[in-house]
Amino acid sequence: MARDTSKLRYAETHEWVDAGDDGVATIGISAFAIEQLNDLVYMDLPEVGKDVAVGDEIGEVESVKAVSPLYSPVSGQVVEVHTELPDNLDNLKEDPYEFGWIIKIKMTDASEVEKLMDHAAYEKQCSEAG
Amino acid sequence: MNLAPATTPLDSWHRQAGGKMVDFAGYALPVQYAGGGIVAEHQACRTAAALFDVSHMGRLRFDGVGSEALLDHLLTRRVSDMPVGRVRYGLLCNAEGGVLDDVLVSHLETPSGQRYHLMVVNASNRQKIWKWIQPHLDDFPGVTLTDRTELTAMIAVQGPKAIELCDRLFKVPPSRLKYYRATITEQFQKPAIVSRTGYTGEDGFELIVRAEDAPRVWENLLLAGRDHGVIAAGLGARDTLRLEAGMPLYGHELTEQIDPLSAGLSFACNLKDRSFIGDEALRQIADAGPPKVRIGLLPEGKRPAREGCDVVSADGQVIGRVTSGAPSPTLGRPIAMASIDAAQADNQRFEIDIRGKRVAAIRTALPFYKR
């Protein structure tokens, strides 16, 4: 079942968060950001088991032109990493919200999700940027 | 102070085409256009042709008796032996031999028979070079220097189909010019300087037209190539193309802290029987051997090594740094140019520190790509 983007939360730095009822957040990067980055060539992801806080660098994506860090939108422990993704970056553009999930974090404070932007606020940010 | 970037005469075209505009050396210019991306624009240039707005490059005109003597004094190569129609690459150095800029000088003749020299400088160095030349004008009182940058536009047409496709647009077709030759011609009764030069490793030409004529000329060029895959390309593709072609970029491979011999440009420094600013310093460097060498590297894996990454020798010593690095669209792998200690010049295997991770890199000959 496709992920409903209107129910996701978004960081200012373009990561999306799908907070599950089990306290695990699935995280990816938005279609807008992928479109902006264009020509992706490399992605570096964290190790499973790494503890992260909001705003920590959890990896990076590289386009032909530049490196862009990925920031954790929530605090917790990395419990799963999408290891197939770096070798299939072309698919990220086609399907940023399903195939394009990047990591899963077991959250230590689920209320952090509420501080992120909702879909409407994120769309507003993108339209102002674009 | 927050000055808005200057715009080129093609600014509204770029914006209408969805150009992703950035401030580059004080000018608003597109990194890439909507719909394609850097890789697509790069490949269009390698397989068909691409148009680049390079109006940000500075254009300085030298008129009058003494121009050749002045240019001979400023440049690492002789200008006074250039016949009309010749273009020459050279460097302006300071007294210590540091590179102030790398430039192209053309010797041109107007239809009314007036001869002059035109120097194309890097956008970021235009003010610096203008100021650098001023005190020397006193020693060459017959020379008039004018900055033609804002009165004109500059367009590069690069790629295997560039010459053939655009030939019929010009009174003097670009195909009549040999490599590194230039002439004053017309495109639909509009005056234009055409030179068979470029910065992509492809055949092609560069065009200077009056600012007011630029949008029309640009449209004509695009129309001529429309059915052959010719598209507009931004600064992103220009950078990956020139890197594949192994061409130095000012601020990266060339700076005031590096001498041209260390940058691998000894071909552009005529030190024999010549006197110019920096000649003594360069002779000393040549005699002692340049302290650095510019090399090409192929980092292993997919991760590009970017400018500033340390280059490390087999025994773990930092021996240089990457000056330009990107994924090569043509080769499908990362490529990099680096400046390393000359003592390491015979080595073939290095490591590059890419933000804390060591990646093996093998030395390769420049250019990375040759047509």
Interface residues (C-beta under 8 A of the other chain):
Chain A: N38 D39 V41 Y42 D44 E62 S63 V64 K65 V67 P86
Chain B: V31 Q32 G37 I38 V39 G236 D239 T240 K302 R303 P304 R306 A326 P327 P329 P334 R355
